[in-house]
Amino acid sequence: MAIKKGFTKLFFSFFSILFSTSIFLSEANAAEDVNRYIFVPNRASADIAVIDTVTDELIRRIEVGSVPHQVVVSDKLDKLAVTNSADNTLSIIDLNTFLVVSTVELGEEPEHIAINPSGDVIAVGNIGGGSISFVSLNKGSELKRVSGLYEPHNMTFNSDGSHLFVGNLGANIVSVINVNDARVEEEISIGEHKTIASTHLSESEYQGIINITSTPNGKLGFAAYGEGDVMAIIDMELQKVIRNVELGNLPWRAFASPDGAHMLVPNNGDRTISVFSTKTLEEIARLPGGEDMTGINIGWFDSLAYVISRGENKLIVLDLISMKKVNEIPLLSTPETGVITPDGKKLYVALSSSDEVAVVDVRQMKIVKRIGNVGEEPWGVHMLGAINYCH
């Protein structure tokens, strides 16, 4: 009996060590597996959901600040950063442990983030404060702050990281920031400025420049001006507009195909999608869209575009070969933004009203899973190597 008890005690001790070791190894390898995860900011529960795209299972939730808005990943530093718009802070998370290692005080209402080509510095738009904060992920601190912007929204670094192109939601201006000097070097006007008191928007809903979407080589940037129903094509080296093109009513922003061949712009005013060729810089098709389109993701060998319609709780599928609408997928919940995996096979969409993430088979054009209890009010989805995050 004594031998049996001793063996049992030894067995459980061995199992305990093995179990603890497996957790340690899992956490130690977390950063190595970062390419398989999607990260979902939950605005109401103040946390980030981590989902394994291999199993499509929720593996953990990370507590952050109040009302997390957007996340960005640096695989070079094994860090995840998230803006907390109600706290005016940024949380930096170590991807080896999934623990918050730094909380950085920022300006008023930090929302959107861009990461530089080196993966060590991020730019954060403080939309309420009209400023941009540059934050070191290594040091976990704000390096500099640039003021004089107009509700800075999405932004894009140029190819060498020396300049930051900022879309101003409150103006028809793209601000170009010299990163080293921490100053606005240029203001590029898009179209003709219109007064805030427009026929279709209230003062609080004025829509200027949402984003500057660059081509993969970083040479050209596409900036849609919502109030002006126009999109500027910008030479990012010369920092000037080379062409203005007319769009539909109230364009949102340009979304790039992974191969860089197309730019797609949802026109929320007339519920259409403008498709542009980045080679000819001409609109080659205008396709049917939906109400309140928040994003477009492109997959399956760049042949299928998934348009998210928050106003109609559905996905609209466009065939970019035939340039036709080919399907609609009801979501039965309010979609926010989504992301397609870098291999183009699966689309993940945050569903804010049901606290779920929908998983869509891109080629088969159908929902294959709904991941529940991801957090309260999931606001978006981010994945390393994927493109076109917006909100």
N, C-alpha and C positions, 0 to 999 in steps of 0.2 A: 504493500500500500504506500509506504514512504517513497519507494522508487517511482511509483505511478504519479504521486503528487509532485515529486521533484521534476519528473519529465514534463508534466502539465505546465508547471511554473516556467520551466525553461522554454517550452513551446510558445507560451504567450509572450514571454520576454522577447524571443526571437521575432515573433509576428509583429510586436509593437515597434521594434527597431526597424524591421523591414517596411512597415507602414509609414513610419516617420521619414525614412529614407526616400520612399517613393514620392511623398509630398514634397520633400526638399528638391528632389531631382526634377519633379514636375515644375516647381517654381523656378529652379535654376535654368530649365530649358524653355521657359515661357517666352523669353525674348527671341530665342532661336526659331520658335514656331509662330512668331508674330504675323507672318504672311497668311496664316490660316484663320485669323480672328477678324471679326467685325466688332466695332465699338459703337455703342448706341447711347447718346446722352438722353437722360430722362429728366425733363424739366420739373415735374411736380414732385418726384421722389429724391431729387438731388443726388443722383448717382449715375455711373456709367455701366451699362450692361456689356459683358464680354461674351460673344457667341462664337463657338467653334464651327467653322463652315464645313469641316469634314463630316461631323456628326449632326450639324444643325441643332445643337443643344446649348442652352445657357450654362456657362461654367462658373460665372461669378458676377457680382455687382460690387462696384467700387464707390464708396461714398466720397463725394466732392462738395463743392460749395453750392450755393442756392441758385437755381435756375441755370443749369449748364446748357450751353448753346451749341458749341462746335468743338470738335476734337481734331488733333493732328498728331501724326506718329513720326518719330525719328528713329529709323531702324539702325542708323549709325551710332546713336547714343543709347538705344534701348529705352527711349522715353516716350511717354504719351502726355500731351498737354490738352487741357480743356478750359474754356472760358466760362466763368460763372457770372452771368450778366447782372444778377440782383445783388451780388456781393462785391462787385467791382474787383474781382480777383481772378487769378489764373492758377489752376492746380497742375502740378507736374508730377507724373506717376512713373515709378520705376517698373518697367515691364518684366523684370526678373522676379519681382515679388508682388506686383500689382498693388503697391502701397504708395500713398501720396508722400513725396519726399520734400516738396517745396510748395508754399502758397505765396504767390506774388501779388502785391497790391498794384492795381492798374488805374486807369482813368474811369470815367463814367460810362457804364453799360458796355463793357467789352463783349464783342460778339464774334466776328469772323477772324480767322487765322490764316496766315500763309507761312510756309517754312522755306528758308533759303536753300539754295542748291547744296550747300555743305551740310545741311541737316543739324546745325548747332544753334541757329538763331531763328526766332519766329517773330513775325509782325502781327500785332493784334489791333483791330480797329475798335476804338472806344467811340461807339456811334453817338452816345449822348454827350460826350465831351468834345467831339470834333477833333480827335487826336489819334495818333498811331503810336503804340508802345512797341519798342524792340526789346525782346527778352532773350537772355542767354539761357539755353537749356542746361549747359554745363554748370553755370554758377547759380542757376535758380533765382535770377534777379533781373530787374529791369535795367537795361543799359542806357536807354535814352528815350525821350518822348518828343514827338513832332506835332505841333498844333497847327491850326489854320486850315482845317479840312471841314467838309460840309456833310455831316453824317456819313463817315467812312464805312463802306460796306465790304464787299469782297475785294481782294487784292491779289496781285501777281508779281513775283520777282522776275526780273529779266534773267537771261541764261547764266550770267556770271555772278548774280546776286548783288551787283553794285547799285541797282536802282529798283524801286518798288513802285508799281503802277496801281493806283488806288481808285476804285469806283466810288463816287460820292452820291449817295442816295438822295441828298438834298440839293443837288445841282446838276447841271449838264456838263460837268467838268471831270476829267481824269487828272488826278494829281500825280506828278512824278516826283518821288522822293529820292534824293541822293543819300544813300544809306550811311556812307562814311561821314558825311558832313551833317547828317541829321537835319536836313532842311528840304522844303519844297522847292525843287529846282525848276519845275515847269508846270503850267496848268494848260491842259489841252481841252479846248471847248468842242463839244459835240453838237452839231446841228445848230438851230437857233433857239436861244433860251425862251421858255414860255413862263408866264406868271404862274404862281402856285394855284391861284384860284382858277382852275381849269373846268371844263364842262363836265368831265366824268370823274374827277377826283376831288375830295375835300382837301383842305390845307394839310391835314395830318397824313394824308395818303399820297402826297406828291411823290412821283417816281422818277428819279434822275437816272444815274448810272449804277446798275446793280453789280456789274463785274467786268473785268477785262480778261477775256479768254484768249490765251496765246496758242499759236501753232506749236507742234512738238519741237521744232527747231528754235523756238523763241523769237523768231524774226518779226512775226505779225501778231497784233492784238486786235480782238474784235470787241467793241464796246457799244452795246445797244442803249439808246436814250429813250426811256419809256414815254415821257411827255411829248417827245418830238417825232415818234414813230420812225426813227432813223437809226442806222448803225454805222459807226465809223470804223474803218479799217486803218489801224495805226502801225506805222513803221516804228518798232520798239527801239531800234538803234538810233534813228534820227529824232525820235520823240515828236512825230508829227503825223497828222491825218493825211493819208494818201488817197482815200476815197470815202465818200458818204453814200450809203445805199438806203433806199426807202424800204420800210417794212410794213407789216400790218399794223393794226391799232394796238397800242400799249404793249410793246415788246418787253419781255422779261430780261433775258440775257442769252448769250450764245453758249451752246454746249458742243464740245468737240467730239468727233468720233476718235476712237483710240488710234486709228491709222493716220489721223490728221487730214483726211480727204474732205470731210464735210464739217460745217458748222450748222447747227440747228437752233433756231430761235423761236420760242413760243410767243405768239402774239395773243395776250390774254383778252384784249379788247374785242377782237373779232373771232377768237377761238380757232386760230389757224397756226400752222407751223411753217416758218420759212426755212428752206434748205438751201445752203450756199456751198458752192465749190470753192475750196481754198486755192485751187489752181487758177481758175478763171476769175475769181472774186465776183462771181455773178450768182444771183438767185436762180436755182435750177428747178425748183418746185415749190409749191405752196399747198400743204396738205391739211386735212381736217384735224383739229385738236379737240380741246375740251375747256371746261370752265376752271379758272384758277389753277393754271398749270404751274407746278412748283419745281419740276425737274425733268430732264431727259437723260436716259442712260442707254448706251448702245453696246450690243454684244453679238454673239454668234457670228464670228468672223466679220464684224462690222456691218452686218446685213440687216439687223433688226433694231429698231429704236423703240424704247418703251417710254411713253410720255405719261407722267403722273398728273392726274387731274384731281386736285383736292376738292374742288367744287362739286364734282360728280362721283367721288369715291370710286375711281376706276383707273385702270391702265389702258392706254391706247397704244396699239402696236402698229408701227409703220415699217413697211418693207423698203429698204433703201436701194434695192436693186431695181424693183419695178416702180418705185416712188408712189406707192399706194398704201392706204390704210388697210390692214389685213385682219385686225381683231380688236376686241375690247374684252377686258378682264375685270369683272366686278370685284371690289375689295371688301364690301360690307362694313367698312370702317373708314375713318378719315386718314388718308395717306399724307405724309409730310414729305420726306425726301427718301431716296434710295441709292443703291450702289450695285453695280454689276461686278462680279469677280473678275480679276485680270484675265482669266482664261475665257471669259465671255459666256459662261454656261449658266450661271445662277444670278438672279436678281433678288436683293433683299430690300424690302420697303418697310419703313417705320409707320405703324398705325397708331396714331395718338389717342383715338377715342376708345380703343379696345385694349390698350397696353400690350400690343403684339408686334411681332415682326413677321411679315409674310415672305415666304420663300417661293420664288417663281422659277420654273424651268424655262430658260430663255428660248430654246429651240422649239419645245413643245407648246409654248405659250399657255401654260397653266400653273396654278398654284399647287405646289406639292406638299407644303407644310405651313402651319401657322404656329410660330413659337410664342407661347403665352407667358404672362407674368414676367416680362422683361424689365418692368419698372413702370412708374406712373408718367404718362404722357411722353412716350418716346418721340424725340424731335427730329432725328436724322440717323443716318448710318454712314460709317466711315470704314474704309479698308485700305491698307497699305497697297500701293500699286494701282489702285482704281482711280478714276477721275470723275470730275463733274459734280463734286459736292456743292450743294447750295441750299439756301432757305430764304 
